Amino acid sequence: MIQSLRVTILDDHQSVIDGYLYRLGSAPQVDVVATILFGEELESTLKSHPTDVLLLDVNVPSSPDNPNPYPILHAIPALLQQHPNLAILVVSMYAERGLIRSVMEVGASGYILKDDQVAIRDLGNIVRSVAGGGIYFSQKAHQLYAEYLIRNDSEELTPRQREALSMCAAYPDWTMSQLAQKMAISNSTVRNLLSGAYVKLKVHNRSAAIAKARQLGLISPEPPTRSN
């Protein structure tokens, strides 16, 4: 029996949570294990409710007594260190290039805009994609992040991005933790390298990135089929 993907939702609007529950409720093999309204509840919730994908709003209050925004740019790397196989999918109303860049650089697996009805309707498939190591952006968020990457890092893949993809090609079944250990870097750094490569290659997951990189001659080609 296939194990359901476990999802936790952090958003400070119950109506938004209810919308996610409606979309994910009909998605096969997806189980929402927890919903919370305040950022400071997140760490204890993930400890008590093992989670594969976290849907994370970027602008939630820290606690009932502290309405200031929860520091997600501090929280994301800490959560990924504690939960190496967790995928964090940011869902926000803010289409801001700097914010998109910041959450991706600390290890998020994607950025969905709340007014992107196509993405919200397809939330179940998106959750499955990021749980499997893929990334997902709303179209506008993708455009903003791609503009930043190309302007600051050229359109070509960096040597480190090519190294990460070559590792993925060599060990296609390895988890993010195994790749990070082999490359002697953190899980969030691996996520950042791969997400940047996906955006530049205009793909959404590991297998598509490997195929595109091979097609462009950026990594070693697929080995020929051996005959008996």
BELHU-V708545 format. One record per residue. N is the residue number from 0. SS is DSSP state (H for helix, E for strand, - for the rest). BURIAL is + if it has 9 or more other C-alpha atoms within 8 Angstrom, else -. Layout:
BEGIN
<<N & SS & BURIAL> <N & SS & BURIAL>>
END
This chain:
BEGIN
<<0 & - & -> <1 & - & -> <2 & - & -> <3 & - & -> <4 & E & +> <5 & E & +> <6 & E & +> <7 & E & +> <8 & E & +> <9 & E & +> <10 & - & +> <11 & - & +> <12 & - & -> <13 & H & -> <14 & H & -> <15 & H & -> <16 & H & +> <17 & H & -> <18 & H & -> <19 & H & +> <20 & H & +> <21 & H & -> <22 & H & +> <23 & H & +> <24 & H & -> <25 & - & -> <26 & - & +> <27 & - & -> <28 & - & -> <29 & E & +> <30 & E & +> <31 & E & +> <32 & E & +> <33 & E & +> <34 & E & +> <35 & E & +> <36 & - & +> <37 & - & +> <38 & H & +> <39 & H & -> <40 & H & +> <41 & H & +> <42 & H & -> <43 & H & -> <44 & H & +> <45 & H & +> <46 & H & -> <47 & H & -> <48 & - & -> <49 & - & -> <50 & - & +> <51 & - & +> <52 & E & +> <53 & E & +> <54 & E & +> <55 & E & +> <56 & - & +> <57 & - & +> <58 & - & -> <59 & - & +> <60 & E & +> <61 & E & +> <62 & E & +> <63 & - & -> <64 & - & -> <65 & E & -> <66 & E & -> <67 & E & -> <68 & E & -> <69 & - & +> <70 & - & -> <71 & H & -> <72 & H & +> <73 & H & -> <74 & H & -> <75 & H & +> <76 & H & +> <77 & H & -> <78 & H & +> <79 & H & +> <80 & H & +> <81 & H & -> <82 & - & -> <83 & - & +> <84 & - & +> <85 & - & +> <86 & E & +> <87 & E & +> <88 & E & +> <89 & E & +> <90 & E & +> <91 & E & +> <92 & - & -> <93 & - & -> <94 & - & +> <95 & - & -> <96 & H & +> <97 & H & -> <98 & H & -> <99 & H & +> <100 & H & +> <101 & H & +> <102 & H & +> <103 & H & +> <104 & H & +> <105 & - & +> <106 & - & +> <107 & - & +> <108 & - & +> <109 & E & +> <110 & E & +> <111 & E & +> <112 & E & +> <113 & - & +> <114 & - & -> <115 & - & +> <116 & H & -> <117 & H & -> <118 & H & +> <119 & H & +> <120 & H & -> <121 & - & +> <122 & H & +> <123 & H & +> <124 & H & -> <125 & H & +> <126 & H & +> <127 & H & +> <128 & H & +> <129 & H & +> <130 & H & +> <131 & - & -> <132 & - & +> <133 & - & +> <134 & - & +> <135 & E & +> <136 & E & +> <137 & - & +> <138 & H & -> <139 & H & -> <140 & H & +> <141 & H & +> <142 & H & -> <143 & H & +> <144 & H & +> <145 & H & +> <146 & H & -> <147 & H & +> <148 & H & +> <149 & H & +> <150 & H & -> <151 & H & -> <152 & H & -> <153 & - & -> <154 & - & -> <155 & - & -> <156 & - & +> <157 & - & -> <158 & H & -> <159 & H & -> <160 & H & +> <161 & H & +> <162 & H & -> <163 & H & +> <164 & H & +> <165 & H & +> <166 & H & +> <167 & H & +> <168 & H & -> <169 & H & -> <170 & - & -> <171 & - & -> <172 & - & -> <173 & - & +> <174 & - & -> <175 & H & +> <176 & H & +> <177 & H & -> <178 & H & +> <179 & H & +> <180 & H & +> <181 & H & -> <182 & H & -> <183 & - & -> <184 & - & +> <185 & - & +> <186 & H & +> <187 & H & +> <188 & H & +> <189 & H & +> <190 & H & +> <191 & H & +> <192 & H & +> <193 & H & +> <194 & H & +> <195 & H & +> <196 & H & +> <197 & H & +> <198 & H & +> <199 & H & +> <200 & H & +> <201 & - & -> <202 & - & +> <203 & - & +> <204 & - & +> <205 & H & +> <206 & H & -> <207 & H & +> <208 & H & +> <209 & H & +> <210 & H & -> <211 & H & +> <212 & H & +> <213 & H & +> <214 & H & -> <215 & - & -> <216 & - & -> <217 & - & -> <218 & - & +> <219 & - & -> <220 & - & -> <221 & - & -> <222 & - & -> <223 & - & -> <224 & - & -> <225 & - & -> <226 & - & -> <227 & - & ->>
END
